Amino acid sequence: MSAEVSGGKPSKPAPQGRKDPWQQDKHEGVRQAMKAFSMLGGVGVYFVVFVGICVFLGYEADEAFGLGHTGRLIGIVFGFPAAMYSLYRQLKKGGLV
């Protein structure tokens, strides 16, 4: 029954080696989207970790020297531009910028 179509005629098998161009474009679009999402997700994680390390070091400086919140603020002020510069260098090296 699986080889028959509603007229009693057998269905044709799909041609071997030929793919529907629309399906190829669809899959290529999905691949490009997944590549972009994975790259952007990696960039986001890298950015958060970089700034987080700078804030943590600022927190440790606060505790060691009794600076209040000054060390954390310096960690944020230093970490954000440093992370942006580092990401720019990585993206430039990868040919994305």
Secondary structure by P-SEA (a helix, b strand, c coil): ccccccccbbbbccccccccaaaaaaaaaaaaaaaaaaaaaaaaaaaaaaaaaaaaaaaaaaaaccccaaaaaaaaaaaaaaaaaaaaaaaaaaccc
